[in-house]
Amino acid sequence: MSTPPDGLPVYRVLTGPDDAAFCRRVSEALALGYRLHEGPSVTFDGERVIVAQAVVWGDMGD
Protein backbone atom coordinates (compact mmCIF):
# COMPACT_ATOMS: atom_id res chain seq x y z
CA MET A 1 0.00 0.00 0.00
CA SER A 2 1.57 3.31 -1.05
CA THR A 3 -0.62 5.52 1.14
CA PRO A 4 -1.84 5.11 4.70
CA PRO A 5 -5.25 3.49 5.20
CA ASP A 6 -8.44 5.34 6.06
CA GLY A 7 -7.12 8.70 4.84
CA LEU A 8 -4.56 8.93 7.66
CA PRO A 9 -1.66 11.37 7.08
CA VAL A 10 1.82 10.11 6.18
CA TYR A 11 3.27 11.87 9.24
CA ARG A 12 1.70 11.57 12.66
CA VAL A 13 2.68 12.56 16.18
CA LEU A 14 1.11 10.37 18.82
CA THR A 15 0.96 11.86 22.31
CA GLY A 16 -0.35 10.86 25.68
CA PRO A 17 0.45 9.64 29.16
CA ASP A 18 3.17 6.99 29.29
CA ASP A 19 0.84 4.05 29.85
CA ALA A 20 -0.33 0.84 28.21
CA ALA A 21 -2.92 2.69 26.10
CA PHE A 22 -0.23 4.92 24.57
CA CYS A 23 1.98 1.89 23.86
CA ARG A 24 -0.98 0.17 22.16
CA ARG A 25 -1.58 3.24 19.93
CA VAL A 26 2.05 3.23 18.82
CA SER A 27 1.97 -0.54 18.30
CA GLU A 28 -1.22 -0.23 16.20
CA ALA A 29 0.42 2.42 14.00
CA LEU A 30 3.43 0.14 13.48
CA ALA A 31 1.15 -2.78 12.61
CA LEU A 32 -0.56 -0.60 9.96
CA GLY A 33 2.79 0.04 8.27
CA TYR A 34 4.03 3.22 9.94
CA ARG A 35 7.54 3.28 11.34
CA LEU A 36 9.11 5.23 14.15
CA HIS A 37 10.67 8.57 13.25
CA GLU A 38 13.50 9.30 15.66
CA GLY A 39 13.07 8.60 19.35
CA PRO A 40 10.26 9.70 21.62
CA SER A 41 10.06 12.98 23.49
CA VAL A 42 9.20 12.75 27.17
CA THR A 43 8.12 15.40 29.66
CA PHE A 44 6.55 15.55 33.09
CA ASP A 45 3.43 17.68 33.59
CA GLY A 46 3.66 17.77 37.38
CA GLU A 47 1.50 14.69 37.78
CA ARG A 48 2.50 12.17 35.13
CA VAL A 49 4.95 11.44 32.34
CA ILE A 50 3.73 12.52 28.88
CA VAL A 51 5.23 10.97 25.74
CA ALA A 52 5.24 12.06 22.10
CA GLN A 53 6.29 9.72 19.30
CA ALA A 54 6.39 10.65 15.62
CA VAL A 55 5.62 7.95 13.08
CA VAL A 56 5.94 8.11 9.30
CA TRP A 57 4.41 6.05 6.54
CA GLY A 58 6.62 3.78 4.42
CA ASP A 59 9.86 5.40 3.27
CA MET A 60 8.97 8.91 4.46
CA GLY A 61 11.78 10.45 6.45
CA ASP A 62 14.61 8.56 4.74
C-alpha positions in Angstrom: 0.0 0.0 0.0 1.6 3.3 -1.0 -0.6 5.5 1.1 -1.8 5.1 4.7 -5.2 3.5 5.2 -8.4 5.3 6.1 -7.1 8.7 4.8 -4.6 8.9 7.7 -1.7 11.4 7.1 1.8 10.1 6.2 3.3 11.9 9.2 1.7 11.6 12.7 2.7 12.6 16.2 1.1 10.4 18.8 1.0 11.9 22.3 -0.4 10.9 25.7 0.5 9.6 29.2 3.2 7.0 29.3 0.8 4.1 29.8 -0.3 0.8 28.2 -2.9 2.7 26.1 -0.2 4.9 24.6 2.0 1.9 23.9 -1.0 0.2 22.2 -1.6 3.2 19.9 2.1 3.2 18.8 2.0 -0.5 18.3 -1.2 -0.2 16.2 0.4 2.4 14.0 3.4 0.1 13.5 1.1 -2.8 12.6 -0.6 -0.6 10.0 2.8 0.0 8.3 4.0 3.2 9.9 7.5 3.3 11.3 9.1 5.2 14.2 10.7 8.6 13.2 13.5 9.3 15.7 13.1 8.6 19.3 10.3 9.7 21.6 10.1 13.0 23.5 9.2 12.7 27.2 8.1 15.4 29.7 6.6 15.6 33.1 3.4 17.7 33.6 3.7 17.8 37.4 1.5 14.7 37.8 2.5 12.2 35.1 5.0 11.4 32.3 3.7 12.5 28.9 5.2 11.0 25.7 5.2 12.1 22.1 6.3 9.7 19.3 6.4 10.7 15.6 5.6 7.9 13.1 5.9 8.1 9.3 4.4 6.1 6.5 6.6 3.8 4.4 9.9 5.4 3.3 9.0 8.9 4.5 11.8 10.5 6.5 14.6 8.6 4.7 
